[in-house]
Amino acid sequence: MQLTTTNPTPIATISVLSDGNPLLLTTEGEFVIKNLVLIAGALFVAATLPARRRA
């Protein structure tokens, strides 16, 4: 899975914070957030599926 190979620590760097916008993400941070959103969406869809009945 790509999330395990993405380093989640560089979401925001000191250079980004010195620009005055602490919410500005680095490229690596964008991939981490994207992966978290995709995983959360997949978990939501899996949780709302009806239970399968065995025949």
mmJSON file of the N, C-alpha and C atoms, coordinates in Angstrom:
{"data_MODEL":{"atom_site":{
"group_PDB":["ATOM","ATOM","ATOM","ATOM","ATOM","ATOM","ATOM","ATOM","ATOM","ATOM","ATOM","ATOM","ATOM","ATOM","ATOM","ATOM","ATOM","ATOM","ATOM","ATOM","ATOM","ATOM","ATOM","ATOM","ATOM","ATOM","ATOM","ATOM","ATOM","ATOM","ATOM","ATOM","ATOM","ATOM","ATOM","ATOM","ATOM","ATOM","ATOM","ATOM","ATOM","ATOM","ATOM","ATOM","ATOM","ATOM","ATOM","ATOM","ATOM","ATOM","ATOM","ATOM","ATOM","ATOM","ATOM","ATOM","ATOM","ATOM","ATOM","ATOM","ATOM","ATOM","ATOM","ATOM","ATOM","ATOM","ATOM","ATOM","ATOM","ATOM","ATOM","ATOM","ATOM","ATOM","ATOM","ATOM","ATOM","ATOM","ATOM","ATOM","ATOM","ATOM","ATOM","ATOM","ATOM","ATOM","ATOM","ATOM","ATOM","ATOM","ATOM","ATOM","ATOM","ATOM","ATOM","ATOM","ATOM","ATOM","ATOM","ATOM","ATOM","ATOM","ATOM","ATOM","ATOM","ATOM","ATOM","ATOM","ATOM","ATOM","ATOM","ATOM","ATOM","ATOM","ATOM","ATOM","ATOM","ATOM","ATOM","ATOM","ATOM","ATOM","ATOM","ATOM","ATOM","ATOM","ATOM","ATOM","ATOM","ATOM","ATOM","ATOM","ATOM","ATOM","ATOM","ATOM","ATOM","ATOM","ATOM","ATOM","ATOM","ATOM","ATOM","ATOM","ATOM","ATOM","ATOM","ATOM","ATOM","ATOM","ATOM","ATOM","ATOM","ATOM","ATOM","ATOM","ATOM","ATOM","ATOM","ATOM","ATOM","ATOM","ATOM","ATOM","ATOM"],
"id":[1,2,3,4,5,6,7,8,9,10,11,12,13,14,15,16,17,18,19,20,21,22,23,24,25,26,27,28,29,30,31,32,33,34,35,36,37,38,39,40,41,42,43,44,45,46,47,48,49,50,51,52,53,54,55,56,57,58,59,60,61,62,63,64,65,66,67,68,69,70,71,72,73,74,75,76,77,78,79,80,81,82,83,84,85,86,87,88,89,90,91,92,93,94,95,96,97,98,99,100,101,102,103,104,105,106,107,108,109,110,111,112,113,114,115,116,117,118,119,120,121,122,123,124,125,126,127,128,129,130,131,132,133,134,135,136,137,138,139,140,141,142,143,144,145,146,147,148,149,150,151,152,153,154,155,156,157,158,159,160,161,162,163,164,165],
"type_symbol":["N","C","C","N","C","C","N","C","C","N","C","C","N","C","C","N","C","C","N","C","C","N","C","C","N","C","C","N","C","C","N","C","C","N","C","C","N","C","C","N","C","C","N","C","C","N","C","C","N","C","C","N","C","C","N","C","C","N","C","C","N","C","C","N","C","C","N","C","C","N","C","C","N","C","C","N","C","C","N","C","C","N","C","C","N","C","C","N","C","C","N","C","C","N","C","C","N","C","C","N","C","C","N","C","C","N","C","C","N","C","C","N","C","C","N","C","C","N","C","C","N","C","C","N","C","C","N","C","C","N","C","C","N","C","C","N","C","C","N","C","C","N","C","C","N","C","C","N","C","C","N","C","C","N","C","C","N","C","C","N","C","C","N","C","C"],
"label_atom_id":["N","CA","C","N","CA","C","N","CA","C","N","CA","C","N","CA","C","N","CA","C","N","CA","C","N","CA","C","N","CA","C","N","CA","C","N","CA","C","N","CA","C","N","CA","C","N","CA","C","N","CA","C","N","CA","C","N","CA","C","N","CA","C","N","CA","C","N","CA","C","N","CA","C","N","CA","C","N","CA","C","N","CA","C","N","CA","C","N","CA","C","N","CA","C","N","CA","C","N","CA","C","N","CA","C","N","CA","C","N","CA","C","N","CA","C","N","CA","C","N","CA","C","N","CA","C","N","CA","C","N","CA","C","N","CA","C","N","CA","C","N","CA","C","N","CA","C","N","CA","C","N","CA","C","N","CA","C","N","CA","C","N","CA","C","N","CA","C","N","CA","C","N","CA","C","N","CA","C","N","CA","C","N","CA","C","N","CA","C","N","CA","C"],
"label_alt_id":[null,null,null,null,null,null,null,null,null,null,null,null,null,null,null,null,null,null,null,null,null,null,null,null,null,null,null,null,null,null,null,null,null,null,null,null,null,null,null,null,null,null,null,null,null,null,null,null,null,null,null,null,null,null,null,null,null,null,null,null,null,null,null,null,null,null,null,null,null,null,null,null,null,null,null,null,null,null,null,null,null,null,null,null,null,null,null,null,null,null,null,null,null,null,null,null,null,null,null,null,null,null,null,null,null,null,null,null,null,null,null,null,null,null,null,null,null,null,null,null,null,null,null,null,null,null,null,null,null,null,null,null,null,null,null,null,null,null,null,null,null,null,null,null,null,null,null,null,null,null,null,null,null,null,null,null,null,null,null,null,null,null,null,null,null],
"label_comp_id":["MET","MET","MET","GLN","GLN","GLN","LEU","LEU","LEU","THR","THR","THR","THR","THR","THR","THR","THR","THR","ASN","ASN","ASN","PRO","PRO","PRO","THR","THR","THR","PRO","PRO","PRO","ILE","ILE","ILE","ALA","ALA","ALA","THR","THR","THR","ILE","ILE","ILE","SER","SER","SER","VAL","VAL","VAL","LEU","LEU","LEU","SER","SER","SER","ASP","ASP","ASP","GLY","GLY","GLY","ASN","ASN","ASN","PRO","PRO","PRO","LEU","LEU","LEU","LEU","LEU","LEU","LEU","LEU","LEU","THR","THR","THR","THR","THR","THR","GLU","GLU","GLU","GLY","GLY","GLY","GLU","GLU","GLU","PHE","PHE","PHE","VAL","VAL","VAL","ILE","ILE","ILE","LYS","LYS","LYS","ASN","ASN","ASN","LEU","LEU","LEU","VAL","VAL","VAL","LEU","LEU","LEU","ILE","ILE","ILE","ALA","ALA","ALA","GLY","GLY","GLY","ALA","ALA","ALA","LEU","LEU","LEU","PHE","PHE","PHE","VAL","VAL","VAL","ALA","ALA","ALA","ALA","ALA","ALA","THR","THR","THR","LEU","LEU","LEU","PRO","PRO","PRO","ALA","ALA","ALA","ARG","ARG","ARG","ARG","ARG","ARG","ARG","ARG","ARG","ALA","ALA","ALA"],
"label_asym_id":["A","A","A","A","A","A","A","A","A","A","A","A","A","A","A","A","A","A","A","A","A","A","A","A","A","A","A","A","A","A","A","A","A","A","A","A","A","A","A","A","A","A","A","A","A","A","A","A","A","A","A","A","A","A","A","A","A","A","A","A","A","A","A","A","A","A","A","A","A","A","A","A","A","A","A","A","A","A","A","A","A","A","A","A","A","A","A","A","A","A","A","A","A","A","A","A","A","A","A","A","A","A","A","A","A","A","A","A","A","A","A","A","A","A","A","A","A","A","A","A","A","A","A","A","A","A","A","A","A","A","A","A","A","A","A","A","A","A","A","A","A","A","A","A","A","A","A","A","A","A","A","A","A","A","A","A","A","A","A","A","A","A","A","A","A"],
"label_entity_id":["1","1","1","1","1","1","1","1","1","1","1","1","1","1","1","1","1","1","1","1","1","1","1","1","1","1","1","1","1","1","1","1","1","1","1","1","1","1","1","1","1","1","1","1","1","1","1","1","1","1","1","1","1","1","1","1","1","1","1","1","1","1","1","1","1","1","1","1","1","1","1","1","1","1","1","1","1","1","1","1","1","1","1","1","1","1","1","1","1","1","1","1","1","1","1","1","1","1","1","1","1","1","1","1","1","1","1","1","1","1","1","1","1","1","1","1","1","1","1","1","1","1","1","1","1","1","1","1","1","1","1","1","1","1","1","1","1","1","1","1","1","1","1","1","1","1","1","1","1","1","1","1","1","1","1","1","1","1","1","1","1","1","1","1","1"],
"label_seq_id":[1,1,1,2,2,2,3,3,3,4,4,4,5,5,5,6,6,6,7,7,7,8,8,8,9,9,9,10,10,10,11,11,11,12,12,12,13,13,13,14,14,14,15,15,15,16,16,16,17,17,17,18,18,18,19,19,19,20,20,20,21,21,21,22,22,22,23,23,23,24,24,24,25,25,25,26,26,26,27,27,27,28,28,28,29,29,29,30,30,30,31,31,31,32,32,32,33,33,33,34,34,34,35,35,35,36,36,36,37,37,37,38,38,38,39,39,39,40,40,40,41,41,41,42,42,42,43,43,43,44,44,44,45,45,45,46,46,46,47,47,47,48,48,48,49,49,49,50,50,50,51,51,51,52,52,52,53,53,53,54,54,54,55,55,55],
"pdbx_PDB_ins_code":[null,null,null,null,null,null,null,null,null,null,null,null,null,null,null,null,null,null,null,null,null,null,null,null,null,null,null,null,null,null,null,null,null,null,null,null,null,null,null,null,null,null,null,null,null,null,null,null,null,null,null,null,null,null,null,null,null,null,null,null,null,null,null,null,null,null,null,null,null,null,null,null,null,null,null,null,null,null,null,null,null,null,null,null,null,null,null,null,null,null,null,null,null,null,null,null,null,null,null,null,null,null,null,null,null,null,null,null,null,null,null,null,null,null,null,null,null,null,null,null,null,null,null,null,null,null,null,null,null,null,null,null,null,null,null,null,null,null,null,null,null,null,null,null,null,null,null,null,null,null,null,null,null,null,null,null,null,null,null,null,null,null,null,null,null],
"Cartn_x":[0.838,0.0,0.897,0.516,1.359,1.519,0.539,0.61,1.765,2.074,3.165,4.514,4.618,5.889,6.011,4.939,4.986,5.401,6.383,6.846,5.864,5.135,4.086,4.596,5.9,6.377,6.497,6.856,7.066,5.79,4.744,3.492,3.667,4.301,4.59,6.029,6.748,8.146,8.325,9.495,9.788,9.719,10.176,10.122,8.683,7.783,6.372,5.803,6.185,5.685,6.246,7.454,8.022,7.378,6.68,5.973,4.683,4.276,3.108,1.833,1.868,0.68,0.952,0.572,0.858,0.016,-1.017,-1.844,-1.362,-0.336,0.212,0.99,0.647,1.262,2.413,3.369,4.429,3.869,4.647,4.209,3.976,4.875,4.709,3.477,3.237,2.071,0.772,0.76,-0.437,-0.723,0.311,0.11,-0.392,0.112,-0.332,-1.801,-2.192,-3.587,-4.496,-4.053,-4.835,-5.052,-4.009,-4.13,-5.049,-4.973,-5.866,-7.322,-7.579,-8.948,-9.458,-8.622,-9.042,-9.307,-8.465,-8.679,-9.953,-10.191,-11.408,-12.645,-12.58,-13.71,-13.975,-12.914,-13.082,-13.665,-13.23,-13.788,-15.257,-15.608,-17.003,-17.884,-17.435,-18.218,-18.336,-17.245,-17.289,-18.212,-18.26,-19.104,-20.582,-20.906,-22.315,-22.884,-22.054,-22.565,-23.399,-24.468,-25.254,-24.466,-24.74,-24.047,-24.432,-23.439,-23.712,-24.249,-25.255,-25.829,-25.272,-24.9,-24.379,-25.546,-25.461,-26.545,-26.363],
"Cartn_y":[-1.165,0.0,1.247,2.249,3.429,4.181,4.131,4.874,4.397,3.116,2.609,3.06,3.398,3.852,5.371,6.08,7.536,7.968,8.829,9.31,10.367,10.093,11.026,12.22,12.313,13.392,14.746,14.865,16.225,16.881,16.91,17.521,19.028,19.658,21.094,21.303,22.139,22.373,23.789,24.049,25.368,26.44,26.102,27.086,27.445,26.484,26.766,27.656,27.384,28.192,29.61,29.781,31.121,31.963,31.317,32.06,32.68,32.311,32.918,32.103,30.962,30.14,28.754,28.505,27.199,26.069,26.38,25.334,24.904,25.541,25.184,23.883,22.891,21.573,21.425,20.586,20.205,19.155,18.793,17.762,16.435,16.082,14.843,14.905,16.077,16.238,16.083,16.558,16.399,14.929,14.123,12.691,11.999,12.41,11.81,12.121,13.374,13.764,13.056,12.965,12.268,10.821,10.158,8.757,8.595,9.508,9.431,9.616,10.523,10.746,9.509,8.902,7.7,6.531,6.36,5.283,5.524,6.772,7.088,6.848,7.213,6.961,5.484,4.699,3.244,2.619,3.071,2.55,2.935,4.147,4.579,3.726,3.498,2.675,1.245,0.693,-0.67,-0.767,0.281,0.248,0.388,1.0,1.208,0.125,-0.812,-1.915,-2.839,-3.397,-4.339,-5.632,-6.277,-7.528,-8.62,-9.41,-10.524,-11.707,-12.339,-13.549,-14.762,-15.727,-16.966,-17.902,-18.524,-19.422,-20.814],
"Cartn_z":[0.0,0.0,0.0,-0.698,-0.84,0.474,1.336,2.595,3.459,3.402,4.226,3.705,2.43,1.882,1.885,2.162,2.209,3.606,3.687,4.983,5.497,6.572,7.016,7.805,8.085,8.939,8.258,6.967,6.429,5.917,6.716,6.273,6.119,7.067,6.97,7.412,6.708,7.054,7.586,8.122,8.675,7.588,6.373,5.294,4.936,5.063,4.795,5.891,7.128,8.234,8.185,7.667,7.604,6.508,5.569,4.529,5.054,6.248,6.857,6.723,6.055,5.895,6.469,7.73,8.327,7.748,6.98,6.389,5.011,4.499,3.205,3.336,2.53,2.635,1.656,2.045,1.118,0.165,-0.836,-1.775,-1.061,-0.155,0.602,1.5,2.081,2.935,2.168,0.914,0.088,-0.167,-0.408,-0.631,0.63,1.782,3.042,3.278,3.116,3.32,2.316,1.046,0.022,0.419,0.896,1.289,2.487,3.443,4.603,4.197,3.262,2.787,2.05,1.213,0.494,1.435,2.44,3.405,4.204,4.613,5.362,4.504,3.228,2.33,2.143,1.993,1.825,3.083,4.25,5.5,5.653,5.232,5.308,4.41,3.185,2.254,2.772,3.301,3.832,5.046,5.853,7.053,6.723,5.596,5.261,4.356,3.924,3.115,3.989,3.43,4.221,4.448,5.559,5.883,4.888,4.497,3.576,4.338,3.759,4.38,3.68,4.443,3.867,3.576,2.42,2.015,2.532],
"occupancy":[1.0,1.0,1.0,1.0,1.0,1.0,1.0,1.0,1.0,1.0,1.0,1.0,1.0,1.0,1.0,1.0,1.0,1.0,1.0,1.0,1.0,1.0,1.0,1.0,1.0,1.0,1.0,1.0,1.0,1.0,1.0,1.0,1.0,1.0,1.0,1.0,1.0,1.0,1.0,1.0,1.0,1.0,1.0,1.0,1.0,1.0,1.0,1.0,1.0,1.0,1.0,1.0,1.0,1.0,1.0,1.0,1.0,1.0,1.0,1.0,1.0,1.0,1.0,1.0,1.0,1.0,1.0,1.0,1.0,1.0,1.0,1.0,1.0,1.0,1.0,1.0,1.0,1.0,1.0,1.0,1.0,1.0,1.0,1.0,1.0,1.0,1.0,1.0,1.0,1.0,1.0,1.0,1.0,1.0,1.0,1.0,1.0,1.0,1.0,1.0,1.0,1.0,1.0,1.0,1.0,1.0,1.0,1.0,1.0,1.0,1.0,1.0,1.0,1.0,1.0,1.0,1.0,1.0,1.0,1.0,1.0,1.0,1.0,1.0,1.0,1.0,1.0,1.0,1.0,1.0,1.0,1.0,1.0,1.0,1.0,1.0,1.0,1.0,1.0,1.0,1.0,1.0,1.0,1.0,1.0,1.0,1.0,1.0,1.0,1.0,1.0,1.0,1.0,1.0,1.0,1.0,1.0,1.0,1.0,1.0,1.0,1.0,1.0,1.0,1.0],
"B_iso_or_equiv":[0.0,0.0,0.0,0.0,0.0,0.0,0.0,0.0,0.0,0.0,0.0,0.0,0.0,0.0,0.0,0.0,0.0,0.0,0.0,0.0,0.0,0.0,0.0,0.0,0.0,0.0,0.0,0.0,0.0,0.0,0.0,0.0,0.0,0.0,0.0,0.0,0.0,0.0,0.0,0.0,0.0,0.0,0.0,0.0,0.0,0.0,0.0,0.0,0.0,0.0,0.0,0.0,0.0,0.0,0.0,0.0,0.0,0.0,0.0,0.0,0.0,0.0,0.0,0.0,0.0,0.0,0.0,0.0,0.0,0.0,0.0,0.0,0.0,0.0,0.0,0.0,0.0,0.0,0.0,0.0,0.0,0.0,0.0,0.0,0.0,0.0,0.0,0.0,0.0,0.0,0.0,0.0,0.0,0.0,0.0,0.0,0.0,0.0,0.0,0.0,0.0,0.0,0.0,0.0,0.0,0.0,0.0,0.0,0.0,0.0,0.0,0.0,0.0,0.0,0.0,0.0,0.0,0.0,0.0,0.0,0.0,0.0,0.0,0.0,0.0,0.0,0.0,0.0,0.0,0.0,0.0,0.0,0.0,0.0,0.0,0.0,0.0,0.0,0.0,0.0,0.0,0.0,0.0,0.0,0.0,0.0,0.0,0.0,0.0,0.0,0.0,0.0,0.0,0.0,0.0,0.0,0.0,0.0,0.0,0.0,0.0,0.0,0.0,0.0,0.0],
"pdbx_formal_charge":[null,null,null,null,null,null,null,null,null,null,null,null,null,null,null,null,null,null,null,null,null,null,null,null,null,null,null,null,null,null,null,null,null,null,null,null,null,null,null,null,null,null,null,null,null,null,null,null,null,null,null,null,null,null,null,null,null,null,null,null,null,null,null,null,null,null,null,null,null,null,null,null,null,null,null,null,null,null,null,null,null,null,null,null,null,null,null,null,null,null,null,null,null,null,null,null,null,null,null,null,null,null,null,null,null,null,null,null,null,null,null,null,null,null,null,null,null,null,null,null,null,null,null,null,null,null,null,null,null,null,null,null,null,null,null,null,null,null,null,null,null,null,null,null,null,null,null,null,null,null,null,null,null,null,null,null,null,null,null,null,null,null,null,null,null],
"auth_seq_id":[1,1,1,2,2,2,3,3,3,4,4,4,5,5,5,6,6,6,7,7,7,8,8,8,9,9,9,10,10,10,11,11,11,12,12,12,13,13,13,14,14,14,15,15,15,16,16,16,17,17,17,18,18,18,19,19,19,20,20,20,21,21,21,22,22,22,23,23,23,24,24,24,25,25,25,26,26,26,27,27,27,28,28,28,29,29,29,30,30,30,31,31,31,32,32,32,33,33,33,34,34,34,35,35,35,36,36,36,37,37,37,38,38,38,39,39,39,40,40,40,41,41,41,42,42,42,43,43,43,44,44,44,45,45,45,46,46,46,47,47,47,48,48,48,49,49,49,50,50,50,51,51,51,52,52,52,53,53,53,54,54,54,55,55,55],
"auth_comp_id":["MET","MET","MET","GLN","GLN","GLN","LEU","LEU","LEU","THR","THR","THR","THR","THR","THR","THR","THR","THR","ASN","ASN","ASN","PRO","PRO","PRO","THR","THR","THR","PRO","PRO","PRO","ILE","ILE","ILE","ALA","ALA","ALA","THR","THR","THR","ILE","ILE","ILE","SER","SER","SER","VAL","VAL","VAL","LEU","LEU","LEU","SER","SER","SER","ASP","ASP","ASP","GLY","GLY","GLY","ASN","ASN","ASN","PRO","PRO","PRO","LEU","LEU","LEU","LEU","LEU","LEU","LEU","LEU","LEU","THR","THR","THR","THR","THR","THR","GLU","GLU","GLU","GLY","GLY","GLY","GLU","GLU","GLU","PHE","PHE","PHE","VAL","VAL","VAL","ILE","ILE","ILE","LYS","LYS","LYS","ASN","ASN","ASN","LEU","LEU","LEU","VAL","VAL","VAL","LEU","LEU","LEU","ILE","ILE","ILE","ALA","ALA","ALA","GLY","GLY","GLY","ALA","ALA","ALA","LEU","LEU","LEU","PHE","PHE","PHE","VAL","VAL","VAL","ALA","ALA","ALA","ALA","ALA","ALA","THR","THR","THR","LEU","LEU","LEU","PRO","PRO","PRO","ALA","ALA","ALA","ARG","ARG","ARG","ARG","ARG","ARG","ARG","ARG","ARG","ALA","ALA","ALA"],
"auth_asym_id":["A","A","A","A","A","A","A","A","A","A","A","A","A","A","A","A","A","A","A","A","A","A","A","A","A","A","A","A","A","A","A","A","A","A","A","A","A","A","A","A","A","A","A","A","A","A","A","A","A","A","A","A","A","A","A","A","A","A","A","A","A","A","A","A","A","A","A","A","A","A","A","A","A","A","A","A","A","A","A","A","A","A","A","A","A","A","A","A","A","A","A","A","A","A","A","A","A","A","A","A","A","A","A","A","A","A","A","A","A","A","A","A","A","A","A","A","A","A","A","A","A","A","A","A","A","A","A","A","A","A","A","A","A","A","A","A","A","A","A","A","A","A","A","A","A","A","A","A","A","A","A","A","A","A","A","A","A","A","A","A","A","A","A","A","A"],
"auth_atom_id":["N","CA","C","N","CA","C","N","CA","C","N","CA","C","N","CA","C","N","CA","C","N","CA","C","N","CA","C","N","CA","C","N","CA","C","N","CA","C","N","CA","C","N","CA","C","N","CA","C","N","CA","C","N","CA","C","N","CA","C","N","CA","C","N","CA","C","N","CA","C","N","CA","C","N","CA","C","N","CA","C","N","CA","C","N","CA","C","N","CA","C","N","CA","C","N","CA","C","N","CA","C","N","CA","C","N","CA","C","N","CA","C","N","CA","C","N","CA","C","N","CA","C","N","CA","C","N","CA","C","N","CA","C","N","CA","C","N","CA","C","N","CA","C","N","CA","C","N","CA","C","N","CA","C","N","CA","C","N","CA","C","N","CA","C","N","CA","C","N","CA","C","N","CA","C","N","CA","C","N","CA","C","N","CA","C","N","CA","C","N","CA","C"],
"pdbx_PDB_model_num":[1,1,1,1,1,1,1,1,1,1,1,1,1,1,1,1,1,1,1,1,1,1,1,1,1,1,1,1,1,1,1,1,1,1,1,1,1,1,1,1,1,1,1,1,1,1,1,1,1,1,1,1,1,1,1,1,1,1,1,1,1,1,1,1,1,1,1,1,1,1,1,1,1,1,1,1,1,1,1,1,1,1,1,1,1,1,1,1,1,1,1,1,1,1,1,1,1,1,1,1,1,1,1,1,1,1,1,1,1,1,1,1,1,1,1,1,1,1,1,1,1,1,1,1,1,1,1,1,1,1,1,1,1,1,1,1,1,1,1,1,1,1,1,1,1,1,1,1,1,1,1,1,1,1,1,1,1,1,1,1,1,1,1,1,1]
}}}
